[in-house]
Amino acid sequence: MGSIIHPNRGFHGDDIKMSVFTDDLVNFSSVLRMSYNFLAGRDYLKRKKFRERKKLIAITLPFSDLAFAAGGVPVFPIRMEKFKINKYLLMLNSAKGLLGWNLTTRLIEFARQFDFLKIIDTVLEDVIRTINDKYNELFDVGEENGISSDFCYGIKGLYGMHVSKGKNVDATLNITIRCSAYNKYLESLKSLVPKQIWVDIPPREIGNPGKTLEILTKNISNAIEELENITGNVVTDNSLNKQFRIGNQVKRYYKTITYEISASDFYPCNPATFSEILALLGISFQDYNSNAQRYLENISYLVKEMRERIKKGIGMDVSKMPRILLTPIFGGWDPETQEIVYKLGGRVLYADWDILGLLDEIPVSKNSNPVEEYARFLLNATTKGIGCDNNTLTNSYLRIAKKLKVDGVIFNQLFGCHSISNCYPMLKEKIRRTLEIPTTVINFNRIGENVEQIKTRLGAFMEMFP
């Protein structure tokens, strides 16, 4: 739910402010594609809605499978916004029609050698800054339109997104989770988007796992029926399994980047850029940029590009840079944090979706019941991640920290979060006992609000590493 990338990157030469992100970006056509698909979402979604008569289904958190299977277009609402600066990526998209993405990026890289395209840096910085500004703008819209001041940044921003663009969607797909404030927010959307599709996940207190699975399977079936009525399409076992297969492949590539590449000692790019790519994946994973097959192609190509660069020794030795897990960020965080850690000699890793159980694959076989398998997937997530108690949740943080072999953990404590932020004392104690690595906590309310305080806290934290 938070922002993506911090724009300012230091200096190349004496007086030209450039972007390390841009320097590396031109070497990753897959990242260019994902960036373009995110930023140009408004035009893409308008075409889908008005030309192709597709139904737009608003989703929050990575729960897009049912909408895809029904032939709808899932959309994380901020992507319906018009971003102020996107001409550069529009130009690239036009050029790739003639040259292809690979040749387009090679052309840019060649032109940069002759200083023809300084504008690339400023335009991309403006685009990235615009994304961050848009999050804060929608946060303000949420507050101005009556959302409780006690809610966290993520919920306020989500509400603001629906105030701004909710009229453009045909329905919202609401899947209840552990957070009571989040579920209240979903209820509040009724005044903005009249058509609501609900999947209530039964509380674990029922005590009968078989009965819980049965109830949730029925709830999902009811949601599918409502999606069928909205889209005019029939959802079959084949359409569900097709989407699950795509999703499973995406998750495998995502975990390859998270564990094989981000935990390695040699990166295919600057570690600051790598953190930004992880952050971009984090937000775009929620709706697959509204096109699951295209997203799969992009993330698979990203893995291929990364591996090729590593094989050729193109990138950066990061073996001396401590691995720092920053979490949770899905409810909002200040992207300046990863920049601060980088300048202090560390590298920031993100793994929220796996911590919350949302990168688990959904079994697909001829004899399986796909609706029941999806129900089992949601139940597993609520058992170990997104809907569990503090003890289980902190164990998930611990599990991923071990898997990533991190050297330290930064816990991002959101103002207004009453379901996750209060688990830090327990997490800190568990990490002290089992991993014996440094931890610290930073507070977050709004992007850019307490950067100096974060710098002070992280300065002391990073001094713990040799």
C-alpha positions in Angstrom: 0.0 0.0 0.0 3.0 2.2 0.5 5.1 4.1 -2.0 7.6 2.7 -4.4 10.8 4.6 -4.9 12.7 7.6 -3.6 13.9 9.8 -6.4 17.1 11.5 -5.3 20.3 9.5 -5.8 23.4 11.7 -5.3 25.7 13.0 -8.1 27.6 11.9 -11.1 30.2 14.5 -11.8 30.3 17.8 -9.9 27.0 19.4 -10.7 24.6 17.1 -12.6 22.1 15.4 -10.3 21.5 12.0 -11.9 19.7 8.8 -10.9 21.5 5.6 -10.2 18.1 4.1 -10.7 18.0 5.4 -14.2 21.6 4.3 -14.9 20.7 0.7 -14.0 17.1 0.9 -15.3 18.2 1.3 -19.0 19.8 -2.2 -18.7 16.6 -3.9 -17.5 13.9 -3.7 -20.2 11.7 -5.8 -18.0 11.7 -3.1 -15.3 11.0 -0.5 -18.0 8.0 -2.6 -19.1 6.7 -3.0 -15.5 7.2 0.7 -14.8 5.4 1.7 -18.0 2.5 -0.8 -17.3 2.1 0.6 -13.8 2.3 4.3 -14.8 0.2 4.0 -17.9 -2.5 2.0 -16.1 -5.1 4.7 -16.6 -5.1 4.5 -20.3 -4.9 0.7 -20.4 -7.8 0.4 -18.0 -9.9 2.9 -19.9 -9.4 0.9 -23.1 -10.3 -2.3 -21.3 -13.5 -0.8 -19.9 -14.8 1.3 -22.8 -13.5 -0.5 -25.9 -13.4 -4.1 -24.8 -16.3 -3.8 -22.4 -14.4 -5.5 -19.6 -15.4 -5.1 -16.0 -13.0 -3.4 -13.6 -12.8 -5.1 -10.2 -11.0 -3.1 -7.5 -8.7 -5.1 -5.2 -6.4 -4.4 -2.4 -3.7 -6.8 -1.3 -2.7 -9.6 -3.7 -6.1 -11.1 -4.1 -6.6 -10.8 -7.9 -7.0 -14.5 -8.9 -10.8 -14.7 -8.8 -11.3 -11.5 -10.8 -8.8 -12.8 -13.5 -10.5 -16.2 -13.6 -13.9 -14.5 -14.2 -12.6 -12.5 -17.2 -12.6 -9.3 -15.2 -9.7 -6.8 -14.9 -8.5 -6.5 -11.3 -7.1 -3.1 -10.5 -5.2 -1.6 -7.5 -7.1 1.7 -7.5 -4.1 4.1 -7.6 -3.3 2.9 -11.1 -6.5 4.7 -12.3 -4.9 8.0 -11.4 -3.4 10.2 -14.0 0.3 10.7 -13.2 1.7 14.1 -14.1 4.9 12.8 -15.9 4.9 9.8 -18.0 5.8 11.0 -21.5 9.2 9.4 -21.4 7.9 5.9 -20.8 5.1 6.6 -23.4 7.9 7.4 -25.8 9.6 4.2 -25.0 6.4 2.3 -25.5 6.0 3.8 -28.9 9.6 3.1 -29.8 9.4 -0.5 -28.8 6.7 -1.0 -31.4 9.4 -0.3 -34.0 12.5 -1.6 -32.3 11.4 -3.9 -29.5 12.1 -3.3 -25.9 15.7 -4.7 -26.0 16.8 -2.5 -28.9 15.0 0.5 -27.4 17.0 0.2 -24.2 20.2 -0.4 -26.1 19.6 2.8 -28.1 19.1 4.8 -24.9 22.2 3.4 -23.4 24.2 4.3 -26.5 22.7 7.8 -26.6 23.6 8.4 -23.0 27.3 8.0 -23.8 27.0 11.2 -25.9 24.9 13.1 -23.3 21.9 13.3 -25.6 19.4 12.2 -23.1 20.0 14.0 -19.8 16.3 14.5 -19.8 15.9 10.8 -19.0 17.1 11.3 -15.5 15.0 14.3 -14.7 11.8 12.8 -16.3 12.2 9.5 -14.4 12.9 11.4 -11.2 9.7 13.4 -11.8 7.7 10.3 -12.5 9.0 8.5 -9.4 8.4 11.6 -7.2 4.9 11.9 -8.7 4.1 8.4 -7.5 5.1 9.2 -4.0 3.3 12.5 -4.1 0.2 10.8 -5.3 0.2 8.4 -2.3 0.4 11.4 0.0 -2.3 13.2 -1.9 -4.7 10.2 -1.7 -3.8 9.9 2.0 -5.0 13.5 2.4 -8.1 12.8 0.4 -8.9 9.9 2.7 -8.6 12.1 5.8 -10.6 15.0 4.2 -13.4 12.6 3.4 -14.0 11.4 6.9 -11.9 8.3 7.3 -11.0 7.8 11.0 -7.8 9.6 12.0 -6.9 6.6 14.0 -6.4 4.5 10.9 -3.0 3.8 9.4 -1.4 5.4 6.3 -2.3 2.4 4.1 -6.0 2.4 4.9 -6.3 6.2 4.6 -4.6 6.1 1.2 -6.8 3.2 0.0 -9.9 5.1 1.1 -8.7 8.1 -0.8 -8.1 6.0 -3.9 -11.7 4.9 -3.9 -13.0 8.5 -3.2 -11.0 9.6 -6.2 -11.6 6.8 -8.7 -14.1 4.4 -7.1 -16.8 5.5 -9.6 -14.8 4.0 -12.4 -14.9 0.4 -11.1 -17.8 -2.0 -11.5 -17.2 -3.7 -8.1 -14.8 -4.2 -5.3 -13.6 -7.6 -4.2 -13.3 -7.6 -0.5 -11.5 -10.4 1.4 -11.5 -9.9 5.1 -8.3 -10.3 7.1 -7.2 -10.1 10.7 -7.1 -6.3 10.9 -10.4 -5.0 12.2 -9.6 -1.5 10.9 -9.1 -2.9 7.4 -12.4 -4.7 7.6 -14.1 -1.5 8.7 -12.5 0.3 5.7 -14.0 -2.4 3.4 -17.4 -1.7 4.9 -17.0 2.0 4.3 -16.5 1.4 0.6 -20.2 0.7 0.2 -20.9 4.4 0.0 -18.3 4.8 -2.8 -18.7 1.6 -4.8 -22.3 0.2 -4.4 -21.4 -3.3 -5.8 -19.4 -5.2 -3.1 -18.3 -8.8 -3.5 -17.3 -10.3 -0.1 -15.2 -13.3 0.8 -15.4 -13.6 4.6 -12.7 -15.8 6.1 -14.1 -17.6 9.1 -12.4 -17.0 12.4 -10.0 -19.7 13.6 -12.0 -19.9 16.8 -14.5 -22.2 15.2 -12.2 -25.0 16.2 -13.1 -27.4 13.5 -10.7 -27.1 10.5 -12.9 -29.1 8.2 -15.9 -26.9 9.0 -13.9 -23.8 8.5 -12.7 -24.9 5.1 -16.2 -25.8 4.1 -17.6 -22.4 5.1 -14.8 -20.6 3.3 -15.2 -22.7 0.2 -18.9 -21.8 0.1 -18.1 -18.1 0.6 -15.7 -18.2 -2.3 -18.3 -20.0 -4.5 -20.8 -17.2 -3.7 -18.2 -14.6 -4.7 -17.5 -16.4 -7.9 -21.2 -16.4 -8.7 -21.4 -12.7 -8.2 -18.3 -12.1 -10.4 -20.0 -14.2 -13.1 -23.1 -12.0 -12.9 -21.0 -8.9 -13.2 -18.7 -10.0 -16.0 -21.1 -12.2 -17.9 -18.6 -15.0 -18.0 -18.7 -18.5 -16.6 -16.0 -19.4 -14.2 -14.9 -23.0 -14.7 -12.3 -25.3 -13.0 -10.2 -24.7 -16.1 -10.3 -20.9 -15.9 -9.4 -21.1 -12.2 -6.6 -23.5 -12.7 -5.2 -21.5 -15.6 -5.0 -18.4 -13.4 -3.5 -20.4 -10.5 -0.8 -21.8 -12.8 0.1 -18.3 -14.0 0.1 -17.1 -10.4 2.2 -20.0 -9.2 4.8 -19.2 -11.9 4.9 -15.6 -10.9 5.4 -16.5 -7.3 8.3 -18.8 -8.2 10.1 -16.0 -10.1 9.3 -13.6 -7.3 10.9 -16.0 -4.7 13.9 -16.5 -7.0 14.5 -12.8 -6.9 13.9 -12.6 -3.2 16.0 -15.5 -2.1 18.4 -16.6 -4.8 19.4 -13.1 -6.0 18.8 -10.7 -3.2 20.5 -12.9 -0.6 23.6 -13.4 -2.9 27.0 -11.6 -2.6 26.9 -10.2 -6.1 24.0 -8.1 -7.5 23.2 -7.5 -11.1 22.9 -3.8 -10.3 23.5 -1.2 -7.6 21.9 -2.4 -4.3 19.9 0.8 -4.1 18.4 0.0 -7.5 17.8 -3.6 -6.4 15.8 -2.4 -3.3 13.7 -0.2 -5.7 13.0 -3.1 -8.0 11.9 -5.2 -5.0 9.6 -2.3 -3.9 8.2 -2.1 -7.5 7.5 -5.8 -7.4 5.8 -5.4 -4.1 3.2 -3.0 -5.2 2.7 -4.3 -8.8 2.2 -7.9 -7.5 -1.2 -6.8 -6.0 -3.0 -6.7 -9.3 -0.2 -7.9 -11.8 -0.6 -4.5 -13.5 -4.0 -5.8 -14.5 -2.6 -8.3 -17.0 -1.5 -11.6 -15.5 0.1 -13.2 -18.6 2.0 -10.0 -19.4 3.2 -9.7 -15.8 4.4 -13.3 -15.9 6.4 -12.6 -19.0 8.0 -9.4 -17.5 9.0 -11.0 -14.2 10.4 -14.1 -15.9 12.4 -11.9 -18.2 13.6 -9.9 -15.2 15.0 -13.0 -13.7 16.7 -13.9 -17.0 18.2 -10.4 -17.3 19.5 -10.5 -13.7 21.0 -14.0 -14.1 22.7 -13.0 -17.4 24.3 -9.9 -15.9 25.5 -11.9 -12.8 27.0 -14.6 -15.1 28.9 -12.0 -17.1 30.1 -10.3 -13.9 28.1 -7.1 -14.6 26.9 -5.5 -11.4 28.3 -5.0 -7.9 30.0 -7.1 -5.2 27.8 -6.6 -2.1 29.4 -9.2 0.0 30.6 -6.6 2.6 27.2 -4.9 2.8 25.0 -6.2 5.6 21.6 -7.5 4.6 18.8 -5.6 6.3 15.2 -6.8 6.3 12.8 -3.9 6.4 9.3 -4.9 7.3 6.3 -4.5 7.2 5.9 -2.1 4.3 2.7 -3.1 2.7 0.7 -0.7 4.8 3.0 2.3 4.0 6.6 3.2 4.6 9.1 5.9 3.8 11.2 4.9 0.7 13.9 7.3 2.0 14.7 4.5 4.5 16.3 2.3 1.9 18.3 5.2 0.7 19.6 6.0 4.2 20.6 2.4 4.8 22.4 2.3 1.4 24.4 5.4 2.2 25.3 3.9 5.5 26.7 0.8 3.8 23.8 -1.6 4.0 21.3 -3.1 1.5 17.6 -3.3 2.2 15.5 -6.4 1.5 11.8 -6.7 1.3 9.8 -9.9 1.7 6.3 -8.9 3.1 4.2 -11.0 0.7 6.1 -14.2 1.7 6.0 -13.3 5.4 2.2 -13.0 5.1 1.9 -16.3 3.3 0.8 -14.8 0.0 3.6 -16.3 -2.1 2.4 -19.8 -1.3 1.4 -21.7 -4.5 -2.1 -23.1 -5.1 -2.1 -26.8 -6.0 -3.4 -27.5 -9.4 -4.3 -31.1 -10.6 -6.9 -32.9 -12.6 -8.6 -34.2 -9.5 -8.4 -31.1 -7.3 -11.3 -28.8 -6.5 -9.8 -25.4 -7.4 -12.3 -23.5 -5.2 -11.4 -25.6 -2.2 -7.7 -25.2 -3.0 -8.1 -21.4 -3.1 -9.9 -21.6 0.2 -7.1 -23.6 1.7 -4.6 -21.0 0.4 -6.5 -18.2 2.1 -6.8 -20.2 5.3 -3.1 -21.0 5.3 -2.3 -17.3 4.9 -4.5 -16.4 7.8 -3.0 -19.2 9.9 0.7 -18.2 9.5 0.7 -14.6 8.1 -1.9 -12.0 7.3 -4.5 -13.1 9.8 -2.7 -14.8 12.6 -1.9 -13.9 16.2 1.2 -12.1 17.2 3.1 -15.2 18.2 2.6 -16.9 14.9 3.2 -13.7 12.9 6.5 -13.0 14.7 7.5 -16.6 13.9 6.9 -15.8 10.2 9.2 -12.8 10.5 11.7 -15.0 12.1 11.4 -17.7 9.5 12.0 -15.3 6.6 14.9 -13.6 8.4 16.6 -16.9 8.7 15.9 -17.9 5.1 17.3 -14.6 3.9 20.3 -14.9 6.3 19.8 -11.2 7.2 22.3 -9.4 9.4 19.7 -7.1 10.9 16.0 -6.2 11.0 14.3 -2.8 10.8 10.7 -2.9 12.0 8.5 -0.3 10.4 5.9 0.7 13.0 2.9 2.4 11.5 0.9 5.0 13.3 -2.6 3.8 13.7 -1.8 0.1 13.1 -3.3 -2.0 15.9 -2.9 -5.4 14.4 0.8 -5.7 13.5 2.8 -2.8 14.9 2.3 -4.0 18.5 4.1 -7.2 17.9 7.6 -5.6 17.8 8.5 -6.2 21.5 7.8 -9.9 21.0 9.7 -10.0 17.7 12.7 -8.2 19.1 13.0 -10.7 22.0 12.7 -13.7 19.7 15.4 -12.3 17.3 17.6 -11.6 20.3 17.3 -15.2 21.6 17.4 -17.1 18.3 19.3 -15.1 15.7 21.4 -12.8 17.9 21.3 -10.0 15.3 20.5 -6.2 15.8 17.0 -4.9 15.5 15.5 -1.4 15.6 12.1 0.2 15.1 11.2 3.3 13.1 7.9 5.1 13.2 5.9 6.0 10.1 2.8 8.1 9.6 3.3 9.8 6.2 5.9 9.9 3.5 8.5 12.5 4.2 7.2 13.4 7.7 10.0 12.3 10.0 13.0 11.6 7.8 15.5 13.3 10.2 14.3 11.1 13.0 14.7 8.0 10.8 18.2 9.1 9.9 19.2 9.4 13.5 17.7 6.0 14.5 19.3 4.2 11.5 22.6 5.9 12.0 22.9 4.4 15.5 21.6 1.0 14.1 24.1 0.8 11.3 27.0 1.5 13.6 26.4 -2.0 15.1 27.8 -3.5 11.9 31.6 -3.8 11.4 
